Amino acid sequence: MRQLLTNHIRKSGINRLICGGLASLMLAGGLALQPTAVGQVVITLAPPAPNVEKVPPSPGPNWVWDPGYHAWRSGRYVWVPGHYIKKPRATADWVPGHYDKRPKGWVYVPGHWK
């Protein structure tokens, strides 16, 4: 009887759904704990100076300009134009993305709210 019950639970769609959900949460939790260690790329070539952008008029008081930057893609820098971002709350401050100099090169730190 125990073997029959065990086989039923293993084949159960609900069991697969729960196990899959738990595995996803564990993976997401692990990534959230170490965001700087995952996918961090050290670039040995210094980033170029930012392009001069003409900032268009703001869509409203709850929007902030996120300036453009040079992204590292396929072994070279590519310009990503700036754009407006809506504030998540009135008191939020936007910290634009930037490159940090490290001992072996530069690392891009994405923009974020504080």
N, C-alpha and C positions, 0 to 999 in steps of 0.2 A: 504494500500500500504506500509506504514511504517513497519508494522508487517511482511509482506512478505519479504521486503528487509532485515530486521533484522534477520529473520530466515535463509535467504540465506547466509548472512555474517557469522553467527554462524556455519553453516555447511560447509563453504568453506574450502577446503584443504589449501589454501594459508593463510587464517586467522589462522588455527591451526599451520601451519609451523612458521608463524611470532611470535605467542604467545609462542610457544615452544622455539624458538630461543631466545626471550627476557627473558624468564624464565631461560634458561641456562646461558645467559650472566649475569643476576642478581646473580645467584648462584655462578658462577665463580668469579665475582667481589667481592662478599662478602667473599669468601674464600681467595682471594688474599689480602684483606685488613687486615686480621688477621691470618697470617700463623702460628704464634707461639701458638695461642690459639686453633687451630683446630688440633685434633689428638695428642696433646702433652701428653706423658706418663711420669709420675714421678716414678722412680724405686728406691725402698728403699735399694736394695742390690748393693753395689759398683761394678762397672765393673772390670773384671780381667785385669791384665796387658796385653798389646797387644802381640800377638804371634810374634816371630821373622820370618820375611819373606825374602826369597831370591828374590830380585827385578830383573826380567828379563831385558835384553837389551831393550832400548826404540825403538819403531817402527819408530821414527823420531823426528826431532827437535821441532815439534809443539804438542808434547804429554807430559803429566805429570803423574807421578805415584800417584795414590790415594791409600794410605795404607789401609790394612785390618782393621777391627774393630769387636768388639763383639756387635752383635745386640741382643736386648731383644725380644725373640719370645716364645710364649706359656709358660711364667713364668720362662724362663731360658735364659742365655746368649748363643749365637751361633756365632761361628767365621764366618765372611764373608771375604774371601780373597781379597787382593788388586788387582788393575787392572789399566791399562793406560786409560787416558781420553784425547781426542783431544781438544786442546785449541780453544775457539771460536774466538780468535784474538791473535795476536802475543804478545801483552802486558798484557794479562790476567794472573792473579795469582790465583792459586787454594788454597783454605783454606780447609784442610781436616776436615772431620766430627770429632766430639769430644763430650765428656760428660761434661756438666756443673754441678757443685755441687750446689744444691738449698737447702733451709732450710729443706725440707721434703725428699730429696733424690737426684737422678741424672736424668738429662734430656739430651737426645741425640740431638745434633745440627748437621744436615746433612752438608756435604761438599758443598761448593759453590764457584763461581767465584767472584773475586773482581777486 
